[in-house]
Amino acid sequence: MSIPALIVQYWPRLIAGLGLTVEITIISLILAGILGMVFGLLSVSKRKSLRAIALVYVDIVRGTPLLVQAFFIYFGIPAALGIQSDPVVSGVITLSLNAGGYLAEIVRGGIESISRGQMEAARSLGLPYGMAMRSVILPQAIRTMTPALINQCIITLKDTSLLSVIGVTELTQTGRLIIANNYQSFEVWAIVAMMYFIIIMILSKISKRIERKMSYGKSKN
Amino acid sequence: MGKVKIKNLKKNFDDLEVLKDINLEVKEQEVICIIGASGSGKSTLLRCINALEEASSGTIEVDGNDITKADGNINKYRQNIGMVFQQFNLFPHMTVLKNISFAPVALKLKTKEEAEETALKLLRRVDLEEKANVYPEQLSGGQQQRVAIARALAMNPDVMLFDEPTSALDPEMVGEVLNVMKQLAKDGMTMIVVTHEMGFAREVADRVIFIDEGFIVEEGPPSEIFGNPKNQRTINFLNKVL
């Protein structure tokens, strides 16, 4: 069967797979965003103990492969606790924790890129630390963080494909199941790759636009 | 009664003793200029006064409140102490008007309308009314520093601290900033100015303080310090900079 014919025949399954991929990506990134912000803020705290907590988290995430994290969360923890686990839920937890670690580092880097004088100026006006962070530091930090944030979104989207090994029927797993039926490995992987490519290109375009909109006062050149 | 009263102030950075027993009293409406070589501790002293640096020991009273024991109240005290930095430190993501009106609104001291009205008045005072809606990046250094002064004044402080306010400026812009400061002094603001501008110190200061190696070596009216310095270290310093 030709590629167009395959697309037509398997369209509903491919779209369902892509849909689950996007859904898992979005939910994971929202949760990761919260984790990243919390641990990022902890890592710039004045308190050593808080910084240590953030450091341990980031080190664990960075120091172990995503696949091992997925296996640990899907097989390991349920086995130890004697509970049933759901692949999608385990997948979302894995990706959230994983991306959260990287986002925490991005947040830390973003905050540290803002000159110390900004915090001092805000505090000298009598603003409490939290308010200064929220209104003065973070708006500027997020701007410098944007390219790295977009990068992490794309990485997380692609990382969802690893969840196929724990049986999540996202796009990659859908491709594997289709090939198990028709043995057309070349055509099906080409279609799957193309679908990832298109969705990531769309994401890149949107984020480029966001990035442009976020610039302030800069002469447009 | 003194507006600012510093007693036995010491400040260490790890093993480095930057301030070694500073005693200083600043009266209401007094303009103090602090001079001294780089690394002498003059900026650290200024930064201790609004607790941007934590004093290692000693007391710093502003309006009778001991800043070194402020803890949770530090934000309240800082509202009363304006600070102008060498690098201006305007908020680049806010317009000039927002830079000035932001803190009073965020701290719920004024409504947005009141704060913006005050901001415009202050901008008029520093002669930058027409720049209300531009971003700091579009201003010259001198203009940015004048906005920074307006921003500090928007909190209606009792004391203004200036940390080498003209050191980062191109020479042709120093004058406009010093003029704003002179006017402020004339209007009766209590000011503590760390500066390398000896002309300004001579003309505007009520008292000049020379700091060297963490001590106040000599202090007095500018005519004394510049005209008839007593301490050899003061003489050496002034010979270098004048």
Interface residues (C-beta under 8 A of the other chain):
Chain A: S115 G117 Q118 E120 A121 A122 R123 S124 L125 G126 L127 P128 M131 S135 V136 P139 Q140 R143 Y216 G217 K218
Chain B: N50 L52 N75 K76 Y77 R78 Q79 N80 I81 G82 M83 F85 Q87 N89 L90 F91 P92 H93 T95 F102 A103 A106 L107 V134 Y135 P136 E137 Q138 A148 R151 A152 M155
